[in-house]
Amino acid sequence: MGKEESREDSVVEIIRESRKFLHDISNKLLVASGLGLSVLNAVKKGEELDEKKLSKFERSLNAVNQITEMAKAHRSYLISKSEADTSSMRK
């Protein structure tokens, strides 16, 4: 396998992983947004923050925290691919 094929394979892998990453965070964003909006609407109406609403709010924050961790992991993945690509170009 030549350098060009290897580079193409690497690009295809990065694209595939990035599409999966975007799909996964999109799902988490929908969850966070939906749950957060539900609680916000209840607060705006002056409803009491019962256990059910607090649970929704907590799940919304958990989804945001998961997105943060996923973004950090994907950034590390891209950096490692970039560094590997850069080091292979020097050879």
N, C-alpha and C positions, 0 to 999 in steps of 0.2 A: 504494500500500500504506500503510495507516494505522499509527500507532504501536502500536496493540494487536496487529495482525497481525505486525508486525516483532518485537514482544516475544515473542509466541507462537512464532514461528519460532526465535528465539534460545533459548528454553527447550527446544524440541524438539531443537535442535542440541546443547545442553549435555547433555541426557539421553542422546542417541545417543552422543556422545563419551564420556560417563561409563560407559555400559554397555560400550562397546568397551574402555575402560581397565580396568574391573573384570574383564572376560573375559581380557584379556591378562595382567594381574598374577596372576590365579588360575592360569593355566597355568604361569607362572614359579614361583609358590609351590609348586605340585605337584612341579615338577622339583627345586627346591631342597630341599624336604622329603624327597622320595624318595631323592635322592642322599645327602643328609646323614644320613638314617636308616640307609642302607646302610653308610656308613662308621662311624657310631656303633656299630651292632651288631657290626661286625667288631672294633672297638677293645675293646668290652666282652668279647668272646670271647677277647681276647688275640692276635688275628691280627696278623701283620706288616703294616705299612702299605707295601704294594708300590706300584708305579707306577699300577696300575689303580685302587686305592683313593684314592691321592693325586689322580689325575685326576678322580675322582668328586667328591672334596671341593672341588677347584678349580672344577669346573663348578657345584657348588652355590653357592659364594661368588659366582661370576660371575652366576648367576641373581639372587641377592640384590642385588648391585650394580646390575643392570639394573632391578630393581623400584624401587630407590631413585631412579634417574634417571627412570624413568617417572613416579613419584610427584611428583618435582620439576617435571617438564614439565606434568603434569596440573594441579598446583597453579597454575603460571604461567598456564595456559590459563584456569582458572576465575577467577583474579584479573583477567586481561585482559577476560574477558566481564563480570565484575562492574563493573569500571571503565567499560567501554563503556556498560553499561546505566545506570549511575549518571550518566554525563555526558549521555546522551541524555534522561534524565528532567529534567535541569536546563534543557533547551532549551524 
